[in-house]
Amino acid sequence: MRGYNSRSFEGSNFYLGNFELRVPIASAVSLVGFYDIGNADAKMDWGNYHDDYGLGVRVKTPFGNLRIDYAKGEDENRTYFGFGEMF
């Protein structure tokens, strides 16, 4: 989840939902609003979840899409860089 450190949640069971709204603003650039929800734990507890939301930019390059996201989690804010799309 983009609003947390990469090892914040660990366990043998997990669930994750990613929702994005992508809006093209130029031929190679899109703005993105997103919401993530999920958890990882030793047991599946659907009532114990974490979420984040934020804004991002997608830039099409000859090598694939560059992702830059700013996410607000429960206790912290994170900037996330990625290459390619999640889905």
PEFEN-V780675 format. One record per residue. N is the residue number from 0. RES is the residue in one small letter. OMEGA is omega in radians with two decimals (* if undefined). Layout:
n res omega
N RES OMEGA
N RES OMEGA
//
This chain:
n res omega
0 m -2.94
1 r -3.10
2 g -3.07
3 y 3.01
4 n -3.01
5 s -3.12
6 r -3.10
7 s -3.07
8 f 3.14
9 e 3.08
10 g -3.12
11 s 3.10
12 n 3.09
13 f 2.94
14 y -3.06
15 l 3.02
16 g 3.09
17 n 3.12
18 f -3.13
19 e 2.97
20 l -3.10
21 r -3.11
22 v 3.11
23 p 3.07
24 i 3.04
25 a -3.07
26 s -3.10
27 a -3.05
28 v 3.06
29 s 2.97
30 l -3.07
31 v 2.90
32 g -3.06
33 f 3.06
34 y 3.10
35 d 3.10
36 i 3.11
37 g 3.10
38 n 2.98
39 a -3.06
40 d 3.10
41 a 3.09
42 k -3.11
43 m 3.11
44 d -3.07
45 w -3.14
46 g 3.14
47 n -3.10
48 y 3.08
49 h 3.13
50 d 3.05
51 d 3.09
52 y 3.14
53 g -3.13
54 l 3.13
55 g 3.10
56 v 3.04
57 r 3.13
58 v 3.10
59 k 3.07
60 t 3.08
61 p -3.09
62 f -3.10
63 g -3.11
64 n 3.03
65 l -3.12
66 r 3.02
67 i -3.09
68 d 3.01
69 y -3.03
70 a 3.07
71 k 3.08
72 g -3.11
73 e -3.05
74 d -3.07
75 e 3.05
76 n -3.09
77 r 2.96
78 t -3.04
79 y 3.07
80 f 3.13
81 g 3.14
82 f -3.05
83 g 3.14
84 e 3.10
85 m 3.12
86 f *
//
